[in-house]
């Protein structure tokens, strides 16, 4: 895979007191550089299609603060390599997960696509991300979590349940409750630190009217659940990605102190259903969940997938995984 870094030098001005960039800022630009060609005011030359898939960095970086985990027991480091895993093997709704291990201790990131079958930007991005190779930690990608719904181009199928309302799932529940349990088990197995669930809505959050407050109008948003420090770090990443987007495409950061769903009123080990992927931090110790929503209205499918890839690329680059 070809990796390429494009750094932008801006002159100081009345609103820009210094042209110096911190290492973290450079990472943000690198992580999102695949979108630069689409923004006419970035000053970045168009990239080849191969180079635009993912932009990695070789810059020397200050070490990241260690992830706070509930136990001091060292995590086993999986051997370097790639593993194709089948979730709910033997069932008609079985789907694949790609596990890419660097062989070096580092962050463990879970990426979900295709949770809803009529949101193709997420699963197209996830299929591309599944081919990425990390240089630190592990990357686990489930490109089409509700695979039959993606084939039918439907949110879900009759009797399956809505996967994003099923966490932590149940082994003997409807199909997507079982899939939710399989995803939770996978995240626990790999000791995931971060989960990115890629979705699409219809309208754009910034364009909604006062009477448009439902989930149909939360496109172009990123929602994180975690500590204030964690949420601020994600907000910083989104701010840097926004520098590479047009004004209409820019993302709104929405924070939650905890995920929603009735499963929060009960013990984390409860086998019931009801919570979204933003609840994963409750059921997987040490995990920070993020939900990304692209807006479909007047935004091409390819562009939505591209922005999804850029967000994930920026998150991985800041964690020194690319």
C-alpha positions as CSV (number, residue, x, y, z in Angstrom):
1,X,0.0,0.0,0.0
2,X,1.4,3.4,-1.0
3,X,1.6,5.9,1.8
4,X,2.0,9.6,1.3
5,X,2.2,12.7,3.5
6,X,1.2,16.1,2.3
7,X,2.0,18.9,4.7
8,X,0.6,22.4,4.1
9,X,2.6,25.5,5.1
10,X,0.5,28.5,5.7
11,X,1.8,32.0,6.0
12,X,1.2,34.0,9.2
13,X,-1.6,36.5,9.1
14,X,-3.7,38.7,11.3
15,X,-5.8,35.7,12.3
16,X,-3.0,33.2,12.1
17,X,-0.2,34.4,14.4
18,X,2.2,31.5,13.6
19,X,2.9,29.2,10.7
20,X,4.2,26.5,13.0
21,X,2.3,23.3,13.2
22,X,2.4,21.0,16.2
23,X,3.0,17.3,15.6
24,X,-0.6,16.5,16.5
25,X,-1.8,19.1,13.9
26,X,0.4,17.5,11.3
27,X,-1.1,14.1,12.1
28,X,-4.6,15.5,11.6
29,X,-3.7,16.9,8.2
30,X,-2.1,13.6,7.2
31,X,-5.0,11.5,8.5
32,X,-7.4,13.4,6.3
33,X,-5.3,14.2,3.3
34,X,-7.2,11.9,1.0
35,X,-10.0,14.4,1.0
36,X,-7.8,17.4,0.2
37,X,-8.2,17.2,-3.6
38,X,-11.9,17.8,-3.2
39,X,-11.4,21.1,-1.3
40,X,-10.4,23.8,-3.6
41,X,-8.9,26.1,-0.9
42,X,-6.5,23.6,0.7
43,X,-3.5,24.2,-1.6
44,X,-2.9,20.5,-1.9
45,X,-2.4,19.0,-5.4
46,X,-4.7,16.1,-6.4
47,X,-3.5,12.7,-5.3
48,X,-3.5,9.4,-7.2
49,X,-6.4,7.1,-6.4
50,X,-4.0,4.6,-4.8
51,X,-2.4,7.2,-2.5
52,X,-5.8,8.6,-1.5
53,X,-7.0,5.3,0.1
54,X,-5.2,6.0,3.3
55,X,-2.5,8.5,4.4
56,X,-0.1,7.2,7.0
57,X,2.7,9.0,8.8
58,X,6.3,8.3,9.7
59,X,6.8,11.6,11.7
60,X,8.4,11.3,15.2
61,X,5.6,11.7,17.7
62,X,5.2,12.4,21.3
63,X,4.0,9.2,23.0
64,X,0.2,9.0,23.6
65,X,-1.1,8.9,27.1
66,X,-1.7,5.2,28.1
67,X,-5.3,4.0,27.9
68,X,-6.8,3.7,31.3
69,X,-8.0,0.2,31.8
70,X,-9.7,-1.4,34.8
71,X,-6.9,-3.9,35.4
72,X,-3.1,-3.7,35.3
73,X,-2.7,-7.2,33.9
74,X,-0.7,-6.9,30.7
75,X,-2.8,-7.7,27.6
76,X,-1.5,-10.5,25.4
77,X,-0.2,-9.3,22.1
78,X,-1.6,-11.2,19.1
79,X,1.1,-12.4,16.6
80,X,1.5,-10.3,13.5
81,X,-0.8,-11.3,10.7
82,X,-4.3,-11.2,9.3
83,X,-7.2,-13.4,10.3
84,X,-10.6,-13.8,8.6
85,X,-13.2,-14.6,11.2
86,X,-16.9,-15.6,10.7
87,X,-19.4,-14.2,13.2
88,X,-22.4,-16.5,13.8
89,X,-20.9,-19.1,11.5
90,X,-23.3,-21.7,10.1
91,X,-26.3,-19.3,10.2
92,X,-27.9,-17.6,7.2
93,X,-26.9,-14.2,8.6
94,X,-23.3,-15.1,9.2
95,X,-20.9,-12.3,8.3
96,X,-17.1,-11.8,8.2
97,X,-14.7,-9.9,10.4
98,X,-11.1,-9.0,9.3
99,X,-8.6,-8.9,12.1
100,X,-5.2,-7.2,11.3
101,X,-2.6,-7.6,14.0
102,X,0.8,-5.7,14.0
103,X,2.4,-8.0,16.6
104,X,3.3,-4.9,18.6
105,X,1.4,-3.7,21.6
106,X,-0.9,-0.7,20.9
107,X,-4.4,0.4,20.5
108,X,-7.1,-2.1,19.5
109,X,-9.7,-0.5,17.2
110,X,-13.0,-2.0,16.1
111,X,-14.8,-0.6,13.0
112,X,-18.4,-1.5,12.2
113,X,-20.1,-1.0,8.8
114,X,-23.4,-2.3,7.5
115,X,-25.3,-2.2,10.8
116,X,-28.2,-0.8,8.7
117,X,-28.5,-2.2,5.2
118,X,-29.6,1.0,3.5
119,X,-26.6,3.0,4.6
120,X,-24.0,2.0,2.0
121,X,-21.4,4.7,2.7
122,X,-20.6,2.9,5.9
123,X,-20.1,-0.6,4.6
124,X,-18.2,0.6,1.5
125,X,-15.8,2.5,3.7
126,X,-15.5,-0.5,6.0
127,X,-14.7,-2.9,3.2
128,X,-11.8,-0.6,2.1
129,X,-10.6,-0.2,5.7
130,X,-10.5,-4.0,6.2
131,X,-7.6,-4.0,3.7
132,X,-5.5,-1.6,5.7
133,X,-2.4,-2.9,7.5
134,X,-1.6,-1.4,10.9
135,X,2.0,-1.0,12.2
136,X,1.0,-0.9,15.9
137,X,-1.9,-2.5,17.8
138,X,-4.8,-4.3,16.1
139,X,-7.5,-3.3,13.7
140,X,-10.7,-5.3,13.6
141,X,-13.3,-4.6,10.9
142,X,-16.8,-6.0,10.5
143,X,-17.7,-4.5,7.0
144,X,-21.4,-5.8,6.8
145,X,-22.7,-6.5,10.2
146,X,-26.3,-7.1,9.0
147,X,-25.1,-8.7,5.7
148,X,-28.5,-9.8,4.4
149,X,-30.0,-6.3,5.0
150,X,-27.1,-4.8,2.9
151,X,-28.0,-7.2,0.0
152,X,-31.6,-6.2,0.3
153,X,-30.7,-2.5,0.7
154,X,-33.1,-2.3,3.7
155,X,-32.5,-1.0,7.2
156,X,-33.1,-4.5,8.5
157,X,-35.2,-7.5,7.7
158,X,-38.5,-8.7,9.2
159,X,-37.9,-10.6,12.4
160,X,-34.2,-9.7,12.5
161,X,-34.4,-6.7,14.9
162,X,-32.5,-3.4,14.6
163,X,-28.8,-4.2,15.3
164,X,-28.2,-0.7,16.7
165,X,-30.9,-1.2,19.3
166,X,-29.8,-4.7,20.5
167,X,-26.7,-4.3,22.6
168,X,-25.5,-6.1,24.6
169,X,-27.4,-8.8,22.7
170,X,-28.6,-12.2,23.6
171,X,-27.4,-15.7,22.5
172,X,-31.0,-16.9,22.1
173,X,-32.6,-13.7,20.8
174,X,-33.5,-12.6,17.2
175,X,-30.8,-12.6,14.6
176,X,-29.4,-9.1,15.3
177,X,-29.5,-9.6,19.0
178,X,-27.3,-12.6,18.5
179,X,-25.1,-10.5,16.2
180,X,-24.9,-7.8,18.9
181,X,-23.7,-10.4,21.3
182,X,-21.1,-11.7,18.8
183,X,-19.8,-8.1,18.3
184,X,-19.6,-7.5,22.1
185,X,-17.7,-10.9,22.5
186,X,-15.3,-10.0,19.7
187,X,-14.6,-6.6,21.2
188,X,-13.9,-8.2,24.6
189,X,-11.7,-10.8,23.1
190,X,-9.4,-8.3,21.4
191,X,-9.6,-5.8,24.3
192,X,-10.9,-3.1,22.1
193,X,-10.0,0.5,23.1
194,X,-12.1,2.3,20.5
195,X,-15.1,1.4,18.4
196,X,-16.2,3.4,15.3
197,X,-19.7,2.6,14.1
198,X,-20.3,4.1,10.6
199,X,-23.9,5.1,9.7
200,X,-25.8,7.3,7.4
201,X,-28.8,9.6,8.0
202,X,-30.9,11.5,5.5
203,X,-30.6,15.2,6.3
204,X,-27.7,17.3,7.6
205,X,-27.7,18.2,11.2
206,X,-26.8,21.8,10.6
207,X,-29.5,22.2,8.0
208,X,-32.4,20.9,10.0
209,X,-35.3,23.1,10.9
210,X,-36.8,23.4,14.5
211,X,-39.3,20.7,13.7
212,X,-36.7,18.2,12.3
213,X,-35.2,16.7,15.5
214,X,-35.4,13.0,14.7
215,X,-32.7,10.7,13.7
216,X,-33.4,11.4,10.0
217,X,-31.6,14.7,10.5
218,X,-28.4,13.8,12.3
219,X,-26.2,13.5,9.2
220,X,-22.7,14.9,9.2
221,X,-22.3,14.3,13.0
222,X,-19.8,12.4,15.2
223,X,-21.0,11.3,18.6
224,X,-18.6,10.1,21.3
225,X,-19.3,8.6,24.8
226,X,-16.5,8.7,27.3
227,X,-14.7,10.9,29.8
228,X,-14.3,14.6,29.2
229,X,-10.6,14.1,28.2
230,X,-11.6,11.4,25.7
231,X,-14.4,13.4,24.2
232,X,-12.2,16.5,23.8
233,X,-9.6,14.4,22.0
234,X,-12.2,13.1,19.5
235,X,-13.5,16.7,19.1
236,X,-9.9,17.8,18.2
237,X,-9.7,15.1,15.6
238,X,-13.0,16.1,14.0
239,X,-11.9,19.8,14.0
240,X,-8.9,18.8,11.9
241,X,-10.9,16.7,9.5
242,X,-13.3,19.6,9.1
243,X,-10.4,21.8,7.8
244,X,-10.3,19.5,4.8
245,X,-14.0,19.5,4.0
246,X,-16.2,22.0,2.3
247,X,-18.5,24.2,4.5
248,X,-21.5,22.0,3.9
249,X,-19.7,18.8,4.5
250,X,-18.3,19.8,7.9
251,X,-19.1,17.5,10.8
252,X,-20.8,18.5,14.0
253,X,-19.4,16.9,17.2
254,X,-22.0,15.7,19.6
255,X,-21.0,14.4,23.0
256,X,-22.7,12.1,25.4
257,X,-21.7,11.4,29.0
258,X,-23.0,7.8,28.4
259,X,-24.9,5.9,25.8
260,X,-28.6,5.6,25.6
261,X,-30.9,2.6,25.9
262,X,-32.7,0.8,28.7
263,X,-29.8,-1.6,29.2
264,X,-28.1,1.1,31.1
265,X,-30.6,0.8,33.9
266,X,-29.5,-2.7,34.6
267,X,-26.4,-4.7,35.3
268,X,-23.8,-4.6,32.5
269,X,-23.8,-8.4,32.3
270,X,-27.5,-8.5,31.6
271,X,-28.5,-10.5,28.6
272,X,-31.4,-8.2,27.5
273,X,-31.5,-5.9,24.6
274,X,-32.2,-2.2,23.9
275,X,-29.0,-0.1,23.7
276,X,-27.1,1.3,20.7
277,X,-23.4,1.0,19.9
278,X,-22.8,4.0,22.0
279,X,-23.4,1.7,25.0
280,X,-20.4,-0.5,24.1
281,X,-18.2,1.1,26.7
282,X,-20.6,-0.2,29.4
283,X,-20.2,-3.8,28.2
284,X,-16.5,-3.8,27.1
285,X,-14.2,-2.4,29.8
286,X,-12.0,0.4,28.6
287,X,-13.7,0.9,25.3
288,X,-14.5,4.4,23.8
289,X,-17.5,4.2,21.4
290,X,-17.9,6.6,18.5
291,X,-20.9,6.8,16.2
292,X,-20.5,8.6,12.8
293,X,-23.4,9.7,10.7
294,X,-23.1,10.8,7.1
295,X,-25.9,12.8,5.4
296,X,-27.3,11.2,2.2
297,X,-29.2,14.2,0.9
298,X,-27.3,15.7,-2.1
299,X,-24.1,13.9,-1.1
300,X,-22.9,11.1,-3.4
301,X,-22.4,7.7,-2.0
302,X,-18.7,7.7,-3.0
303,X,-18.1,10.9,-1.1
304,X,-19.8,9.7,2.0
305,X,-17.6,6.6,2.0
306,X,-14.6,8.8,1.5
307,X,-15.3,11.0,4.5
308,X,-15.9,7.9,6.6
309,X,-12.5,6.5,5.6
310,X,-10.9,9.9,6.4
311,X,-12.3,10.0,9.9
312,X,-11.1,6.4,10.6
313,X,-7.7,7.2,9.0
314,X,-7.3,10.3,11.2
315,X,-8.2,8.3,14.4
316,X,-5.7,5.5,13.6
317,X,-2.9,7.9,12.6
318,X,-3.2,9.8,15.8
319,X,-2.8,6.5,17.6
320,X,0.4,5.8,15.6
321,X,-1.3,2.8,14.0
322,X,-0.6,3.8,10.3
